[in-house]
């Protein structure tokens, strides 16, 4: 995923630095698949059967360690206290725009590289789209959340038209709970060039699209 910070491109090999009265220095690298993990804070997404999930979780088991998954920590009311934020949506929308540009040339999305900063990423995405995102239409579901706001910000910065006055064109469709409460499937997903799904599901819901709609 493209990003504006210099960091490891492999999420499973992130090395964090801690500093307190007892210890200061980098935590051991998580790169070796045979090493055990005990007291570690690392950004891993491994609870939804992603590739390699059994190997990673087994490393905690063998160390008799405790794993705190930040995405699933909640307060007393059940609300998540740490979740994907603004920049996850920002970078994800950039990846979607790059995928669109590749598809227009009959190619799959290639390897995503890191950028020196946000402006470098925005400039590259705009250049890849033909110097502007004007004419591109996007739908962001979860537009009122942290991730959704980040996606919208990226789409604005690459040049998508946005409705600011009556009767002006709006190429950034912003949906949230009220919009997804209507009858499904959502044809609008197929009518746009970029679809940014920025929702979090804690329970099963009816699908946004069904096979007959996709094949119609």
Backbone torsions as a table, in degrees:
resi	resn	phi	psi	omega
1	UNK	NA	134.4	179.2
2	UNK	-67.9	150.9	180.0
3	UNK	-154.2	168.8	-176.2
4	UNK	-103.0	2.4	179.0
5	UNK	-116.8	147.5	177.2
6	UNK	-79.5	117.3	-179.9
7	UNK	-156.3	174.1	179.3
8	UNK	-65.7	139.8	177.7
9	UNK	-82.2	-12.9	178.2
10	UNK	-103.5	110.6	-174.7
11	UNK	-60.8	-28.6	-176.6
12	UNK	-82.8	1.8	-179.7
13	UNK	-123.6	26.7	179.4
14	UNK	-73.2	135.3	175.9
15	UNK	-114.8	119.2	-178.2
16	UNK	-96.8	157.8	176.6
17	UNK	-113.0	131.9	179.1
18	UNK	-118.4	154.2	179.3
19	UNK	-149.1	117.0	175.0
20	UNK	-152.5	-171.1	-174.4
21	UNK	-70.0	-19.8	-176.0
22	UNK	-101.1	-28.1	-173.8
23	UNK	-153.6	142.0	175.0
24	UNK	-142.9	128.1	-180.0
25	UNK	147.8	175.8	-177.8
26	UNK	-73.7	142.5	172.0
27	UNK	-70.5	153.3	179.2
28	UNK	-56.4	144.0	179.0
29	UNK	-64.7	146.0	178.5
30	UNK	-95.1	12.2	-170.5
31	UNK	-65.8	-40.7	-176.1
32	UNK	-71.2	123.1	-178.7
33	UNK	-69.6	-14.8	-178.9
34	UNK	-92.1	-13.3	-178.5
35	UNK	-72.8	153.5	179.1
36	UNK	-94.7	156.3	-179.6
37	UNK	-120.6	125.7	-178.8
38	UNK	-119.1	-82.1	-179.1
39	UNK	-99.6	84.6	-174.2
40	UNK	-133.7	141.2	170.4
41	UNK	-114.6	105.2	-177.3
42	UNK	-137.5	145.3	-179.8
43	UNK	-81.7	92.6	178.6
44	UNK	-120.6	139.4	175.5
45	UNK	-116.6	98.3	-170.3
46	UNK	-137.0	16.9	-178.0
47	UNK	-102.0	5.9	-178.0
48	UNK	-125.8	34.3	175.4
49	UNK	63.6	34.6	174.0
50	UNK	-68.4	161.6	-178.5
51	UNK	-55.9	129.7	177.1
52	UNK	83.2	7.9	-173.0
53	UNK	-64.1	-37.4	-178.0
54	UNK	-66.8	-39.6	-179.4
55	UNK	-64.7	-42.9	-178.0
56	UNK	-65.7	-48.7	-178.1
57	UNK	-66.7	-30.2	178.5
58	UNK	-66.7	-27.1	178.3
59	UNK	-66.0	-34.1	174.1
60	UNK	-71.1	-40.4	-178.6
61	UNK	-61.6	-45.2	-177.9
62	UNK	-65.9	-25.6	179.2
63	UNK	-91.2	0.1	-174.5
64	UNK	53.9	38.5	-176.4
65	UNK	-94.9	175.0	178.4
66	UNK	-116.8	129.6	-179.6
67	UNK	-109.5	121.3	174.8
68	UNK	-104.4	110.7	177.2
69	UNK	-87.9	109.9	-173.5
70	UNK	-58.5	-31.6	-177.0
71	UNK	-67.0	-22.1	-175.8
72	UNK	-108.5	6.7	175.6
73	UNK	-76.5	128.7	-178.7
74	UNK	-127.6	160.2	175.6
75	UNK	-88.4	-171.5	-175.4
76	UNK	-62.8	-25.5	-179.3
77	UNK	-88.6	-3.1	-179.3
78	UNK	92.1	2.0	180.0
79	UNK	-83.8	136.3	179.8
80	UNK	-65.0	137.9	-179.0
81	UNK	-98.7	-15.2	176.4
82	UNK	-142.2	129.6	-175.8
83	UNK	-154.4	171.1	175.0
84	UNK	-57.4	134.6	-173.3
85	UNK	-112.2	-159.0	-175.1
86	UNK	-52.4	-47.2	-172.9
87	UNK	-75.0	-20.7	173.0
88	UNK	-65.3	-43.8	177.1
89	UNK	-67.0	-38.9	179.9
90	UNK	-61.0	-49.8	-178.8
91	UNK	-70.0	-37.2	179.2
92	UNK	-64.1	-40.5	177.8
93	UNK	-65.9	-35.5	176.2
94	UNK	-63.2	-41.6	177.9
95	UNK	-63.4	-38.9	177.5
96	UNK	-63.3	-40.0	178.9
97	UNK	-66.8	-38.7	177.7
98	UNK	-67.7	-36.2	177.1
99	UNK	-64.7	-38.9	177.1
100	UNK	-62.3	-45.8	180.0
101	UNK	-61.2	-40.8	178.9
102	UNK	-65.5	-42.4	-179.3
103	UNK	-63.3	-35.9	178.2
104	UNK	-62.6	-25.1	178.6
105	UNK	-99.1	12.0	178.1
106	UNK	71.7	25.2	-177.3
107	UNK	-123.9	156.2	173.6
108	UNK	-78.9	163.5	176.3
109	UNK	-66.4	128.1	-179.6
110	UNK	-85.3	-166.2	180.0
111	UNK	-64.2	135.9	177.9
112	UNK	-94.4	130.9	-177.7
113	UNK	-109.7	161.3	175.5
114	UNK	-76.2	154.3	176.6
115	UNK	-117.2	154.5	-178.4
116	UNK	-64.7	-33.3	-178.9
117	UNK	-163.6	178.0	-177.5
118	UNK	-61.5	-43.6	-177.2
119	UNK	-62.9	-36.4	178.5
120	UNK	-64.1	-39.3	179.3
121	UNK	-68.4	-46.4	179.8
122	UNK	-59.5	-44.5	-179.1
123	UNK	-62.8	-41.7	-179.1
124	UNK	-66.7	-41.7	179.2
125	UNK	-63.7	-43.8	178.7
126	UNK	-61.9	-44.5	-179.9
127	UNK	-62.4	-40.5	-179.4
128	UNK	-65.8	-31.2	178.7
129	UNK	-83.4	0.8	-178.4
130	UNK	99.7	31.8	177.0
131	UNK	80.6	-1.9	177.1
132	UNK	-168.1	152.2	174.6
133	UNK	-91.3	8.8	-179.6
134	UNK	-58.4	132.2	-178.4
135	UNK	95.6	-14.7	176.6
136	UNK	-82.8	138.4	177.6
137	UNK	-113.5	139.5	-177.1
138	UNK	-136.1	149.7	174.4
139	UNK	-122.6	124.8	177.2
140	UNK	-112.8	115.1	175.1
141	UNK	-99.7	129.5	-170.5
142	UNK	93.3	32.6	-171.0
143	UNK	-66.7	-22.2	-177.6
144	UNK	-89.3	-7.2	-179.3
145	UNK	-87.4	176.7	-178.8
146	UNK	-60.6	-50.1	-178.1
147	UNK	-64.1	-42.6	-180.0
148	UNK	-63.1	-39.5	178.5
149	UNK	-64.7	-34.6	177.0
150	UNK	-66.6	-41.3	178.1
151	UNK	-61.9	-43.3	-180.0
152	UNK	-63.5	-39.7	-179.6
153	UNK	-62.5	-42.9	177.7
154	UNK	-62.3	-45.0	-178.2
155	UNK	-62.3	-37.4	175.8
156	UNK	-63.4	-44.4	-173.2
157	UNK	-71.4	-22.1	177.6
158	UNK	-91.6	0.6	168.7
159	UNK	107.7	9.9	176.8
160	UNK	-65.8	139.8	179.2
161	UNK	-71.4	139.8	-179.3
162	UNK	-131.1	138.3	-178.0
163	UNK	-70.2	118.6	175.6
164	UNK	-120.9	-16.7	178.2
165	UNK	-133.8	157.0	176.9
166	UNK	-56.1	140.7	175.6
167	UNK	71.8	9.3	173.5
168	UNK	-93.4	154.9	-174.8
169	UNK	-71.9	137.9	176.1
170	UNK	-122.3	108.0	-180.0
171	UNK	-97.1	4.4	174.3
172	UNK	-115.8	98.6	178.5
173	UNK	-82.3	126.3	-174.8
174	UNK	-114.4	110.1	-179.6
175	UNK	-113.3	147.5	171.4
176	UNK	-140.1	-155.8	-172.5
177	UNK	-54.4	-45.1	-177.7
178	UNK	-61.8	-35.9	-177.9
179	UNK	-74.0	-34.0	-178.8
180	UNK	-85.8	0.2	178.3
181	UNK	-80.3	-10.5	-177.8
182	UNK	-78.0	176.7	-176.8
183	UNK	-61.2	139.8	178.6
184	UNK	-109.8	163.3	3.1
185	UNK	-75.3	167.8	-176.1
186	UNK	-100.3	101.3	177.9
187	UNK	-62.2	-27.9	-177.4
188	UNK	-57.5	-29.8	179.4
189	UNK	-62.0	-36.0	-179.2
190	UNK	-83.3	-12.8	-176.4
191	UNK	-90.3	-6.1	-178.4
192	UNK	-108.6	167.5	179.0
193	UNK	-87.1	-34.3	-178.5
194	UNK	-127.9	128.8	177.2
195	UNK	-117.7	116.9	178.9
196	UNK	-108.4	107.1	-179.9
197	UNK	-93.2	100.0	-173.0
198	UNK	-109.1	32.0	-178.8
199	UNK	-99.3	160.3	173.5
200	UNK	-117.7	129.2	-179.7
201	UNK	-108.2	125.0	174.2
202	UNK	-106.5	-5.3	177.7
203	UNK	-151.5	165.2	-177.3
204	UNK	-72.0	140.9	176.5
205	UNK	-133.4	161.6	175.6
206	UNK	-60.5	146.4	-177.5
207	UNK	-66.2	149.6	176.1
208	UNK	-70.6	-34.1	179.2
209	UNK	-129.8	153.2	174.7
210	UNK	-124.4	161.8	-175.5
211	UNK	-58.6	-43.7	179.5
212	UNK	-57.9	-38.6	178.8
213	UNK	-66.0	-43.9	-178.1
214	UNK	-62.2	-33.7	-177.2
215	UNK	-90.8	-7.2	-175.8
216	UNK	-67.7	NA	NA
